[in-house]
Amino acid sequence: AQTVTQSQPEMSVQEAETVTLSCTYDTSESDYYLFWYKQPPSRQMILVIRQEAYKQQNATENRFSVNFQKAAKSFSLKISDSQLGDAAMYFCAYRRLMDSSYKLIFGSGTRLLVRP
Amino acid sequence: GAGVSQSPSNKVTEKGKDVELRCDPISGHTALYWYRQSLGQGLEFLIYFQGNSAPDKSGLPSDRFSAERTGGSVSTLTIQRTQQEDSAVYLCASSLEGATGELFFGEGSRLTVL
């Protein structure tokens, strides 16, 4: 079964600085999707960024970028120029393309604190 | 609607009672998911609907949990004879069909079983 591991329960960053959140996953498949979701105190999960495994180029969305290392099964999220509004729980997730439900499998999350 | 709507936002119940949680997905989204998030934990998949059918119920933890979806829209998650370990936030998400469909989440229903 696929698993997603986030080894950092909590991270802290100074406003305007850069922080990297780690994620590793376990799969025997070659095609899949990876995601980072943000969960603010409102509880609503918000998609931050998505990566298709067949794409070698790392995805970027404004201040958010990923470092996708397929062989190492690593998918880290880099947040540049951190802002107070970035403070939230961040979840890494995996989607198996051979799964008829396309459900997401989530890691346990990393709480990001942003210091003013 | 504009987004995924869930009700109630918060529910406190006594052990042994039945509860119903409701999810109103984004209009036109054929796929609907229920997840459970226990305190300090990640999201645990419960069930997936495609239209009104549920081809993947593999995450339901026991036969006390059931869900249905009607009219390809609203879904209800029912927990019978609630236990304290059922206390969690129950999140609903909807998406367009397919592997590339982004999941849009509601704000969840926080269930507390006393």
Boltz contact constraints between the chains, C-beta under 6 A:
constraints:
  - contact:
      token1: [A, 42]
      token2: [B, 107]
      max_distance: 6.0
  - contact:
      token1: [A, 43]
      token2: [B, 107]
      max_distance: 6.0
  - contact:
      token1: [A, 43]
      token2: [B, 108]
      max_distance: 6.0
  - contact:
      token1: [A, 44]
      token2: [B, 105]
      max_distance: 6.0
  - contact:
      token1: [A, 44]
      token2: [B, 107]
      max_distance: 6.0
  - contact:
      token1: [A, 45]
      token2: [B, 105]
      max_distance: 6.0
  - contact:
      token1: [A, 47]
      token2: [B, 102]
      max_distance: 6.0
  - contact:
      token1: [A, 97]
      token2: [B, 99]
      max_distance: 6.0
  - contact:
      token1: [A, 101]
      token2: [B, 48]
      max_distance: 6.0
  - contact:
      token1: [A, 101]
      token2: [B, 56]
      max_distance: 6.0
  - contact:
      token1: [A, 102]
      token2: [B, 99]
      max_distance: 6.0
  - contact:
      token1: [A, 103]
      token2: [B, 45]
      max_distance: 6.0
  - contact:
      token1: [A, 103]
      token2: [B, 48]
      max_distance: 6.0
  - contact:
      token1: [A, 106]
      token2: [B, 42]
      max_distance: 6.0
  - contact:
      token1: [A, 106]
      token2: [B, 43]
      max_distance: 6.0
  - contact:
      token1: [A, 107]
      token2: [B, 42]
      max_distance: 6.0
  - contact:
      token1: [A, 108]
      token2: [B, 42]
      max_distance: 6.0
  - contact:
      token1: [A, 109]
      token2: [B, 42]
      max_distance: 6.0
